[in-house]
Amino acid sequence: MIEVMQADGKSGDAGGSSIASWKFLYGAGAVSAFAYVLLILIPLVLLVVQPQAPLRGGAAILEYIAAHKAIYLAELICFVGLSLPAIVVFLALGAALWRRDRSLALIGAVTGVGSELIALALGSSPPSLNGGLVLLSAQYQAASEVLRPSLAAAAEALAAYANAVSAAGMLTALGILILSIPMARGGFPKWVGVLGIVTGALGIAFEALRDYIGAAYGLYGILLPLWFVLSGVGLGRLRKAEGEEARYAPPARSDRRTGTSATV
């Protein structure tokens, strides 16, 4: 491989960008993968410790939020905020798999990032987690008996919106499926790629049928964070390997006439 160093200090190889240039992104992706899993575990623990918000009944939901406001906000922030580290993971995997299959790496990364941007834009999540419900809860507690029914009706509509099946979940699973195909071909352990293909395929079906499959959805709930953890471990190893490669790379030869240097 021939790597060319430009006069401004930026480097690139004959096949495209420098290998070592992705080191920071790989590291950020590894850290983000574990942050994603942590943001899943925190609300799951809270759901076990405290009863979850009702899925229906506007008045009951608003009363629940008033009684468990700190826990409700923690669950909302975690379930919605986990999209941020997920974006970094999808970008890092797209870069890591670029040399395996550029088309699938690009499509998978764009699909994954797009799904998380949609989730952030929606700003809600089951069970009945929506920022607007927090405001309605405060208004409900201060409202008269005459106004409370209208506030409860508004809360019922927002809860239905939060609990509805969205395209974001299915697109996340699709992004995992697409990225896992080149992942199974190299760069990561093959079984991790196979696990990702299974996770993505099940995720698409389970997200679409979430309201009908009951406890079976828990299988996807286990596979999803497991895939993120294994992807984070793989990205961490890539970061370490590329750091060592850059450390032991031969020095570049300078060309005074063109202002460039090349490493052979």
N, C-alpha and C positions, 0 to 999 in steps of 0.2 A: 504494500500500500504506500502511496506517495501522498504526503501531506504538504500543502503549500501554505506558507506564512506570508500574509500580505504586509505591505510596508506599515500599515496602521496597527499591526499587532494582532489582527484577527486571522484566524487560521481556518483552513478547510482542506479536505482530502480530495483525491481524484474522483471519488464517488459521491461527493456532496459535502456535508458539514463535518466538522471535526468530531471524533468520537468523544473526546474528553469534554466537549462543550455542553453535553447533557448531564454532567456529573451533579450539578446543583439541582436540576429538575428531578433526577432520580432520587436524590436524598430527600427533597421536599415531598415527592410522591410516597416514599416509604413512611415518613413521619405522618403524612396525611392519612394513609391507610389505617394506621393505628388510632389516629384521632377520630376517624370515621367510626370505627368499632366502639371506641369509648363513648361516643355520642349516642350510639345505639344502646349500650349497656346501661347507662345512667337512667334513662327513662324506663327501661324494662325493669330495673330494680325498684324504681319508684312505683311502678304499676303493681308490683308484687307486695310492696310494703303498705301502700295505700290503695283504696278502691279507685278504679278508673272513672273518668267522667262518663256520665250517661250518654248513650248513643242517640237518644231521642227524648223528647219532652223539654221544650224550651225553658220552662220555669225550673225544672229539676237541674238542668245544666247550669243555669245562672246561679242557683243556690249552691251547687257544688263548687263552682269557681270561687264564690265568695268565701266558702269555708276552707278551701284548699288552694288559695291563690298562688303561694310560693311554689308548690309542687306543680300546679298547672302550668305556670310560666316556665319552670325548668324543663318540663316535658315538651312544651311548645318550642322553646329555643333549641333544644337538642334535636328533635325530630326534623325541624325545618333547617336548622343550621348545619346539619351533617352534609347537606348538599355542597357546601363550600370545600371541605377537604376532598369530597368525591370528585369535584372538578379537577383538582390537582392530580389525583390518582389517574384519572382517565387521560389527562394530557401527558403524564409521565409514561404511561403504558403505550400511548400512541408513538411517542419518541423511541421507546425501547424496542418496539416491534416494527419500526419503520423499515429496517433493512431486511426483515423477514418477508413482509408483504406490504408494500406501501399503500395499496388500495384499501385493504382491510384495516390496516392501522389507522388510516385517515378517517375512513367511514366509521369505524368503531369509536374512535376518540370523539369525533364530532357528534355522534349519536349520544354517547354518554354525557358529554358536556352539555349538549342541548337539553337532555332530560333533566339534569340538575338545575339548569337555568329556569326551566318550566316550573320545577318544584319550588324554587325560590320565589318565582313570580306568584304562584298560587298562595304561598304563605300559610298553608294549613296542612293538617295531617290527622288521620284517625289516632286515637278516639276523641272526636269532637274538639280538636285543637285548632283554634283560630284566634288571632289577635283581636278581631272585632268582638269576639265574645267576652273578652276581658273588659272592654269598655261598656258593653251592654250590661254586664254583671254589676258594675259600679252604678250605672244609671238605674238598674232594676232595684237595687237596695235602697236608693234614695227616692224612688218614684212612689206615687200614690197608688192605691188599689185600682184606680181608674186607668192609669197608664200601663200598669204591669202586664196585662194581657197582650198589648201590642208589642211590648219589648220581648215577651216570651215567644211570640210568633216570629219576630225577627231572629231570635236566637235559634229557633227551630230550623229556619231556612239556612242560616250559616252553618249549623251543625250538619245538616244534610249535605251541604257543599263540601265540608271538611271530610266527611266520611265516604263520599262518593269515590268510585273507581276513577282514577285519572290516567291520562296518557303518560305522565312522567314516570310512574313505576314500571310500566311496560317497556318504555324506551330505555330505562336504566338496564333492565334485564337484556334487552336487545343489544345494547352496547357491550355488555359483558360477553354475550354469546359471540359477537363478531370479533372482538379482541382476543378471545380465547382460542380461536381457530389458528392464527399464526403463533400464538403462545405455545400451542401444543407441538409446533414444528421446531422449536428451538429457542434458546435464550432463557427459558424457564423449564423446570422439570415437566416432562410431557403430561404427567398425571394431573398437574395443576391446570394445564390447559384443558384437559378432558373434564376435570371438575368444573371449570368455568363454562364449558359448553353445556353440561348438564344443568348447572345453576341458571344459566341464561334461558335455556329452553323451558325449564320448569317455571322460572320467574315470569315469563311472558304469559303462560297459561294460568298460573296461580294469581297473578295480579288481576287478570281479566275476570277470573272466577272467584275473587276473594270473598264476596258476600255469600257464596254458595258452598264453599268447601270447608268452612269451619276450622277445626284444629289442624287440618292437613296443611294449612298455610304455614304452620310452624316449621315445616321441613325447609321451605324456602327461607324462613327467618333464621335458620341455622346455617344454611349453605352460603347465603349472601355475605355475612360478616367473615365467615371462614375463607371465602375467596378473596376478600379484601386483605385479610391478614397475610395469606400466602403470597398475594401480589406485592404487598409491602415488603415482605422478606426478600422476594426476588429482586425488587427494585433496589433494596439496600445492598444486596450482593453485587448488582451491576455497578452501583456507585463505587463500591470498594474496588472492584476489578478495574474499572476505568481510571480510578485514582492511581492505582499501582502502575497501570499501563502508561499514564502520563508521566509518572515519576521516573520510570526507567526508559522513556523514549529517548533516542539519540538526539543530540543537539542539531539545530537547523543550520544549513549552510547558507551563508549570505551571498547574494548576487548584487554587487554594487551598481551594475548597469540598470537593472530593472527595479531595484528597491525592494526585492522580495527575497525570501529564504525558503529553502525546501528541505524536508526531512525524508530520507529514503528508508 
